Amino acid sequence: KNLPGGCKCNAGYSGRIAATTKAPFYKGRCKEVDCPAHSTGKHVASGCECNPGYAGKIIPKHGHLSNGAFVDGSFFAGKCKAVACPDFSTGKYVAKGCTCEAGYSGTLVATKT
């Protein structure tokens, strides 16, 4: 937008844009940030969805610098956390598998909802 004043990549994108004196009068680019662990999607800016057995929300945001370098994970907020196995089942997380305790029957399947 206002290159001499500085440009910022859109939320969910990483990179730097700097003004130059030669055409096209800038250098650098903005690159899509991949979806974080336990989520799928094209990239953060277009939307990431938690994998089956995980819950949470990924929200694009502008990255921030620390000592001249972008901080990893600063291009989005949130994360996808493993969902614990429900009552009357054994196992640590749904994504790793849960089994019904003795005296109970059924099948536990990880879903996205």
Disulfide bonds with the S-S distance in Angstrom:
Cys9-Cys30 2.10
Cys35-Cys48 2.11
Cys50-Cys80 2.11
Cys85-Cys98 1.92
